[in-house]
Amino acid sequence: MAATTIGRPVARSSAQLVADLSPLPAVLVVNYRYNVLTRNSGMAGMFVDFDTLPPSRRNAM
């Protein structure tokens, strides 16, 4: 299962790390605003699918 990048560029190695954690839910929060930058399908299935949210709501806080 692949990681999905949400809206902003993410280093390929970071996206691969998140993808490799499947089927465990994983999300990568990198910037100082706690914006969700990438997630895997386990995260979308267990918690929230950030792809369905508008960019202003894709925040981990």
TORBA-762803 format. One line per field, with one value per residue (C-alpha): residue number from 1; residue in one letter; x negated, y, z negated. Coordinates in nm, 4 decimals, padded with zeros to 6 digits. Each point is the difference from the previous one (the first is absolute). Layout:
% residues N
resi	NUM, ...
resn	A, ...
u	X, ...
v	Y, ...
w	Z, ...
This chain:
% residues 61
resi	1, 2, 3, 4, 5, 6, 7, 8, 9, 10, 11, 12, 13, 14, 15, 16, 17, 18, 19, 20, 21, 22, 23, 24, 25, 26, 27, 28, 29, 30, 31, 32, 33, 34, 35, 36, 37, 38, 39, 40, 41, 42, 43, 44, 45, 46, 47, 48, 49, 50, 51, 52, 53, 54, 55, 56, 57, 58, 59, 60, 61
resn	M, A, A, T, T, I, G, R, P, V, A, R, S, S, A, Q, L, V, A, D, L, S, P, L, P, A, V, L, V, V, N, Y, R, Y, N, V, L, T, R, N, S, G, M, A, G, M, F, V, D, F, D, T, L, P, P, S, R, R, N, A, M
u	00.0000, -00.1314, -00.0112, 00.2089, -00.1530, 00.2504, -00.0357, -00.3684, -00.3236, -00.1501, -00.3393, 00.0323, -00.1842, 00.2472, 00.2995, -00.1588, -00.0496, 00.3694, 00.0962, -00.2266, 00.1839, 00.3198, 00.2237, -00.0672, 00.1533, -00.2663, 00.0006, -00.2879, 00.0253, -00.3032, 00.0579, 00.0262, 00.3778, 00.0586, 00.1447, 00.0443, -00.2259, 00.0326, 00.1857, 00.0516, 00.3209, -00.0003, 00.0331, 00.2817, 00.1852, -00.0378, 00.0193, 00.0707, -00.0568, -00.1744, 00.0572, 00.3686, -00.0689, -00.0649, -00.3647, 00.0852, 00.1210, -00.3007, -00.1635, -00.0991, 00.0966
v	00.0000, 00.3400, 00.3162, 00.2878, 00.3443, 00.2646, 00.3343, 00.0799, -00.1553, -00.2666, -00.1640, -00.3370, -00.1702, 00.1410, -00.1102, -00.3445, -00.0290, 00.0680, -00.2482, -00.2700, 00.0169, -00.1371, -00.1591, 00.2004, 00.3482, 00.2631, 00.3716, 00.2388, 00.3426, 00.2046, 00.3706, 00.2305, 00.0340, -00.3764, -00.0284, -00.3569, -00.0403, -00.3712, -00.3017, -00.3640, -00.1907, -00.1456, 00.3517, 00.0829, -00.3191, 00.0152, 00.3689, 00.2671, 00.0214, 00.3351, -00.0062, 00.0648, 00.3109, 00.3486, 00.1121, 00.2289, -00.3028, -00.2293, 00.0721, -00.2408, 00.2369
w	00.0000, 00.0890, -00.1997, 00.1232, 00.0123, -00.0987, 00.1685, -00.0537, 00.1235, -00.2263, 00.0379, 00.1713, -00.2872, -00.2532, 00.2046, 00.0386, -00.3766, -00.0590, 00.2742, -00.1453, -00.3327, 00.1584, -00.1150, -00.3162, 00.0077, 00.0588, 00.0635, 00.0552, -00.1579, 00.0933, -00.0069, -00.2972, 00.0416, -00.0456, 00.3483, 00.1223, 00.3025, 00.0764, -00.1350, 00.0866, 00.0635, -00.3529, -00.1368, 00.2388, -00.0865, -00.3771, -00.0845, 00.2597, 00.3739, 00.0331, 00.3778, -00.0630, -00.2087, 00.1361, -00.0373, -00.2902, -00.2031, 00.0653, -00.3314, -00.2776, -00.2813
